[in-house]
Amino acid sequence: MLKKIEKTIIKYGLICPGDQILVAVSGGPDSVALLDLLYRLKDTWALGLRIAHLDHMFRPEARKEAEFVKRMARDLGIPVIVGRKNVPLYMQEKGLSAQEAARELRYKFLQWAAARTGCQKIAVAHHASDQAETIIMNFLRGTGPAGMAGMPSKRGKIIRPLLEVTGEEINEYCRQMGLSSCTDPSNLKTIYFRNLIRLELVPYLEKFNPRLVEGLSRTASIFREEDRYLTGEMEKRLTGLMRLEKEKLFLNFQGFQSLPLALQRRMLRKCFILAGGGSRELGFDHVDEGLAWLANPQKGKSLKWPRGIILGFDGENIVLGKKDLPVPRIRNFAVPLELPGRTLFPGGEILAQFLERDDLGPADIISEDPCLAHLDEARVKLPLMIRNRRPGDRFCPLGLEGRKKLKDFLMDLKIPREGRSLVP
């Protein structure tokens, strides 16, 4: 197993000698095996290892899993950073599924932890069986070459050293090496799409092809090269057709219309991202709708896309940009904080609870989450009030000496004037 992983590392150039690597460890068998393997390669490759673990505040077992990871880090003598993110609250705010919300927060945390610890790489424990599930999921939803390419072995700081070994091989490795791990009971719930595929569809398909995972990994590799070529061709043409001006993107209409459909789709998606959209927010239906609209565009008319992006036409160019929406005037408000409980205020809500000091470590109290704060009950005067700004407000920023005008603080954060009264 160790030789197989090292071969994958060399094949895809995942690691360089002397790299500082942040290992994402959930406590499950996959991430435990990944950590063990990288630890065994540490001296040969002169690696500096750090461990990152995120408590999603989603399951009662989460605290025990965090403690398990801390013990494992202590036993190996590896520094560990543990974070907490409120996935249920993030789901509500963003309108995401549990798995989508957890994924977004997990990667944000890992990027932050890597920057804080000075790590050039972030190792995650996705393996060949995960890859097969991803490809099947994308296929069932409807996808193009990018979706059939699955997860890359590396993208930016993210590396996946286990991508050429199966989940079964990993479990066998853990048994052979006597590695203990945590079991996530939610992985057995078929209410989640991925779990349903893993637990029911994959075993059924393996009756037709026992080497299904290997076959789908090969399919992903083929599609990845096809996708890389088409993306390269699109970007060559995009350079001569596009210009950015005053926070708007202009794309030459005639040049765009002369392209093959495969490149048009990719170009619209790329322009959406360049105009401020997210890479996962523009679906095939959005792109198809955009192409249909561009078949007969009308000057002065526009099409609304996700993230507030507007697709328009000025007579010569396709124009993409964000249209500023009017912000309603917010009157002054002051609402008593429900403690414990949920308090609603104009524009949002705050969840509050009592915690025992003994249950909190330094990493919990000094959180990197700007939406989370711990207050000493003995030092505050109850009831606490939630309110928006008032003229002349000042406060003492944590970690800094002296007082600062709240107005200046909000300006430093680049919050538009019309939105500052929404900040609680």
C-alpha positions in Angstrom: 0.0 0.0 0.0 2.8 2.4 0.9 4.6 1.8 -2.4 1.3 2.2 -4.3 0.7 5.6 -2.7 4.3 6.7 -3.3 3.9 5.7 -6.9 0.8 7.9 -7.2 2.6 10.8 -5.6 5.4 10.6 -8.1 3.1 10.0 -11.1 1.1 13.1 -10.5 3.7 15.3 -8.8 1.6 15.6 -5.7 4.4 16.2 -3.3 7.9 17.7 -3.5 10.7 17.0 -0.9 10.5 19.4 2.0 6.8 20.2 1.5 4.7 21.4 4.4 1.5 19.4 4.3 -1.8 20.0 6.1 -3.6 16.6 6.4 -7.4 16.8 6.7 -8.4 14.2 9.3 -12.0 13.5 10.1 -11.2 10.5 12.3 -12.7 8.0 9.8 -10.7 5.1 8.4 -9.8 6.9 5.1 -8.2 10.0 6.7 -6.6 7.9 9.4 -5.0 5.7 6.8 -3.9 8.8 4.8 -2.2 10.3 7.9 -0.5 7.0 8.7 0.9 6.7 5.2 2.1 10.3 5.0 3.7 9.9 8.5 5.6 6.8 7.2 6.8 8.9 4.2 7.7 11.9 6.3 11.4 11.1 6.8 12.0 9.9 3.2 10.5 13.0 1.7 11.5 15.4 4.5 7.9 16.4 5.0 6.5 18.8 7.6 3.0 17.6 8.7 0.1 19.4 10.3 -3.3 18.0 11.1 -6.6 19.9 10.6 -10.0 18.7 11.9 -13.4 20.4 11.6 -16.3 19.9 14.0 -19.4 20.5 11.8 -21.6 20.9 14.9 -24.0 18.5 13.2 -23.9 15.3 15.2 -23.6 14.4 18.9 -20.5 12.3 18.1 -18.6 15.3 16.8 -16.9 16.3 20.1 -15.6 12.7 20.6 -14.2 12.6 17.1 -12.4 15.9 17.7 -10.9 14.4 20.9 -9.9 11.3 19.0 -8.0 13.3 16.4 -6.3 15.4 19.1 -5.1 12.2 20.8 -3.8 10.7 17.5 -1.9 14.0 16.8 -0.4 14.0 20.3 0.7 10.3 19.9 2.4 11.1 16.6 3.8 14.4 17.8 2.1 16.3 15.0 0.6 19.8 15.6 -3.2 19.9 15.2 -5.6 22.7 14.5 -9.3 22.0 15.3 -12.1 24.3 14.1 -15.9 24.4 14.6 -18.4 25.5 12.0 -22.2 25.7 12.4 -23.3 23.7 9.4 -27.0 23.6 10.2 -27.1 27.4 10.5 -25.0 27.8 7.2 -27.5 25.4 5.5 -30.4 27.7 6.4 -28.6 30.9 5.4 -27.4 29.6 2.0 -30.3 27.3 1.1 -27.9 24.3 0.7 -28.2 20.6 1.5 -26.4 19.2 4.5 -23.6 17.7 2.4 -23.1 20.8 0.2 -23.0 23.1 3.3 -20.5 20.8 5.0 -18.3 20.6 1.9 -18.2 24.4 1.5 -17.3 25.1 5.1 -14.8 22.3 5.3 -12.8 23.6 2.3 -13.0 27.2 3.6 -11.6 26.0 6.9 -8.8 23.9 5.3 -7.7 26.9 3.2 -7.6 29.1 6.2 -5.8 26.5 8.3 -3.2 26.0 5.5 -2.5 29.7 5.4 -2.2 29.9 9.1 0.2 27.0 9.4 2.3 27.9 6.3 1.4 24.7 4.5 1.8 24.5 0.7 -0.4 21.4 0.3 -3.7 20.2 1.7 -4.0 16.4 1.6 -7.5 15.0 1.6 -8.5 11.3 1.8 -10.7 10.8 -1.3 -10.1 7.4 -2.9 -11.0 5.5 -6.0 -14.3 4.3 -4.6 -15.2 8.0 -3.9 -14.2 8.8 -7.4 -16.6 6.1 -8.8 -19.5 7.4 -6.7 -18.8 11.0 -7.9 -18.8 10.0 -11.6 -22.0 8.0 -11.2 -23.7 10.9 -9.3 -22.7 13.4 -12.1 -23.8 11.0 -14.8 -27.2 10.5 -13.2 -27.7 14.3 -12.8 -26.6 14.9 -16.4 -23.1 16.2 -17.0 -20.4 16.9 -19.6 -16.7 15.9 -19.8 -15.8 17.9 -16.7 -18.3 16.0 -14.6 -17.3 12.7 -16.0 -13.6 13.6 -15.2 -14.5 13.3 -11.5 -12.1 14.7 -8.9 -8.5 15.6 -10.0 -5.5 14.2 -8.2 -4.5 17.8 -7.5 -6.2 21.2 -7.8 -4.5 24.3 -6.3 -3.3 23.3 -2.8 -5.6 20.3 -2.7 -3.9 16.9 -3.3 -5.5 13.4 -3.2 -2.8 10.7 -2.7 -5.4 7.9 -2.2 -7.2 8.4 -5.5 -5.8 5.2 -7.0 -6.7 2.9 -4.1 -10.2 1.6 -3.2 -12.1 2.0 0.0 -11.8 -1.8 0.5 -8.0 -1.6 0.2 -8.0 1.2 2.8 -10.1 -0.7 5.3 -7.8 -3.7 4.8 -4.7 -1.5 5.4 -6.3 -0.2 8.7 -6.9 -3.8 9.8 -3.4 -4.9 9.0 -1.8 -1.9 10.7 -4.1 -2.0 13.7 -5.3 1.5 13.1 -8.4 2.6 15.1 -10.9 5.1 13.7 -14.3 6.6 14.2 -17.5 5.5 12.5 -19.8 8.2 11.2 -23.3 6.7 11.5 -24.6 9.2 8.9 -22.7 7.3 6.2 -25.2 4.5 6.5 -28.2 6.7 5.9 -29.6 6.3 2.4 -31.4 9.7 2.6 -28.2 11.1 1.2 -27.7 10.7 -2.6 -24.1 9.7 -2.3 -24.8 7.1 0.4 -27.6 5.6 -1.7 -25.2 5.2 -4.6 -22.5 3.7 -2.5 -24.7 1.3 -0.5 -27.2 0.2 -3.2 -26.3 1.2 -6.7 -22.6 0.4 -6.8 -23.0 -3.2 -5.3 -25.7 -3.8 -7.9 -23.5 -2.5 -10.8 -20.6 -4.6 -9.6 -22.7 -7.7 -10.4 -22.3 -6.7 -14.1 -18.6 -5.6 -13.7 -16.7 -6.6 -10.6 -14.0 -4.2 -11.6 -16.4 -1.2 -11.8 -14.3 1.1 -9.6 -11.2 0.5 -11.7 -13.2 1.0 -15.0 -14.7 4.3 -13.8 -11.3 5.6 -12.7 -10.0 4.9 -16.2 -13.1 6.7 -17.6 -12.4 9.7 -15.4 -8.8 9.8 -16.6 -9.9 9.8 -20.3 -12.5 12.5 -19.8 -10.0 14.6 -17.8 -7.6 14.8 -20.7 -10.5 15.6 -23.2 -11.7 18.3 -20.8 -8.2 19.8 -20.4 -7.8 20.0 -24.2 -11.2 21.7 -24.8 -10.7 24.1 -21.9 -7.3 25.1 -23.3 -8.8 25.7 -26.7 -11.6 27.8 -25.2 -9.1 30.0 -23.2 -7.0 30.6 -26.3 -10.0 32.1 -28.1 -11.3 33.9 -25.0 -8.2 36.1 -24.8 -8.9 37.7 -28.1 -12.7 38.1 -27.6 -13.0 39.4 -24.0 -12.2 42.7 -22.2 -13.0 43.8 -18.6 -14.1 47.3 -18.0 -15.7 49.0 -15.0 -16.6 45.7 -13.3 -18.3 44.5 -16.5 -17.1 41.8 -18.9 -17.5 42.4 -22.6 -17.4 39.4 -25.0 -17.3 40.0 -28.8 -20.7 38.7 -30.1 -19.6 37.8 -33.6 -16.5 36.0 -32.5 -18.5 34.1 -29.9 -21.1 33.0 -32.4 -18.4 31.6 -34.8 -17.2 29.1 -32.1 -18.3 25.4 -31.9 -21.1 24.8 -29.4 -18.7 22.9 -27.1 -16.5 26.0 -26.8 -19.4 28.4 -26.5 -20.7 26.5 -23.4 -17.3 26.5 -21.8 -16.8 30.2 -22.6 -20.1 31.3 -21.0 -19.3 29.3 -17.9 -15.8 30.9 -17.7 -17.2 34.4 -18.2 -19.8 33.8 -15.5 -16.9 33.0 -13.1 -14.9 36.0 -14.2 -17.9 38.3 -13.7 -18.1 37.2 -10.1 -20.1 34.0 -10.1 -19.2 30.8 -8.3 -17.8 27.8 -10.2 -20.5 25.4 -9.0 -23.5 27.9 -9.3 -24.1 27.8 -13.1 -25.9 24.7 -14.1 -26.3 23.2 -17.6 -29.8 24.6 -17.8 -28.5 28.1 -17.1 -25.9 27.8 -19.9 -28.5 26.4 -22.3 -30.9 29.2 -21.4 -28.1 31.7 -22.1 -27.3 30.2 -25.5 -31.0 30.3 -26.5 -31.2 33.9 -25.4 -28.1 34.8 -27.4 -29.5 33.2 -30.5 -31.6 36.4 -30.9 -30.3 38.9 -28.3 -32.0 42.3 -28.1 -30.2 45.4 -27.1 -31.4 46.7 -23.8 -32.8 43.4 -22.7 -31.1 41.0 -20.3 -31.2 37.6 -18.7 -30.8 37.0 -15.0 -28.3 34.4 -13.9 -27.3 33.1 -10.3 -25.3 35.3 -7.9 -27.0 38.5 -9.3 -25.1 38.2 -12.7 -26.9 39.8 -15.6 -26.4 38.6 -19.2 -27.0 41.4 -21.6 -26.2 42.7 -25.1 -25.1 46.2 -26.2 -25.3 45.7 -30.0 -21.8 44.5 -30.5 -20.8 42.6 -27.3 -22.3 40.1 -24.8 -22.1 41.9 -21.5 -21.9 40.2 -18.1 -22.0 42.1 -14.8 -23.7 42.5 -11.5 -26.7 44.7 -11.3 -27.0 46.6 -8.0 -30.3 45.9 -6.4 -31.9 48.6 -4.2 -31.3 48.0 -0.5 -34.4 48.8 1.6 -34.0 51.4 4.4 -33.7 49.8 7.8 -35.0 51.6 10.8 -33.1 51.4 14.1 -33.8 48.3 16.0 -32.9 46.9 19.5 -33.9 43.4 20.4 -33.2 41.6 23.7 -31.1 38.5 23.2 -32.9 35.2 24.0 -30.5 33.2 26.2 -30.5 30.4 25.5 -32.5 30.4 22.3 -32.8 32.0 18.9 -33.3 35.7 18.4 -34.6 37.2 15.2 -33.7 40.7 14.1 -34.1 42.6 10.7 -31.8 40.8 8.3 -30.9 37.7 10.3 -30.9 35.7 13.5 -28.5 34.9 16.4 -28.3 31.6 18.2 -27.1 31.7 21.9 -26.4 29.1 24.5 -24.7 28.6 27.8 -21.5 26.5 27.8 -19.4 25.3 30.7 -15.9 26.8 30.7 -14.4 23.4 31.3 -15.8 22.2 28.0 -13.9 24.9 26.1 -10.3 24.9 25.1 -8.3 27.9 23.8 -9.0 26.9 20.2 -12.7 27.1 20.9 -12.6 30.4 22.7 -10.3 32.1 20.2 -12.3 31.0 17.1 -11.4 31.9 13.5 -15.1 32.1 12.7 -16.2 35.8 12.5 -19.8 34.8 13.2 -18.9 33.0 16.5 -18.1 34.7 19.8 -17.7 33.5 23.5 -18.6 35.9 26.3 -17.9 35.5 30.0 -21.3 35.5 31.7 -19.8 36.9 34.9 -18.5 40.0 33.1 -21.5 41.0 31.0 -24.6 42.8 32.2 -27.8 41.0 31.2 -30.0 41.3 29.3 -27.8 41.7 26.2 -29.3 43.7 23.3 -28.9 43.2 19.6 -29.1 46.4 17.7 -27.8 48.1 14.6 -25.4 51.1 14.5 -26.1 54.5 16.0 -24.3 57.8 15.2 -21.1 58.2 17.2 -20.8 54.5 18.1 -17.3 53.4 19.2 -15.9 50.1 20.4 -12.7 48.4 21.5 -11.5 45.9 18.9 -10.3 42.6 20.3 -6.5 42.5 20.4 -6.0 46.2 19.8 -5.5 49.1 22.1 -7.9 52.1 22.3 -11.3 52.7 20.7 -12.4 52.8 17.1 -15.4 54.4 15.5 -17.9 51.8 14.3 -18.4 53.8 11.1 -14.7 53.6 10.3 -14.6 49.9 11.1 -17.5 49.1 8.7 -15.8 51.2 6.0 -12.6 49.3 6.5 -14.6 46.1 5.9 -15.8 47.6 2.5 -19.4 47.3 3.6 -21.5 49.7 1.4 -23.1 52.7 3.2 -26.6 51.5 2.3 -25.9 48.1 3.9 -24.3 49.2 7.2 -27.6 49.5 9.0 -28.2 45.8 8.4 -25.1 44.8 10.5 -26.2 43.8 14.0 
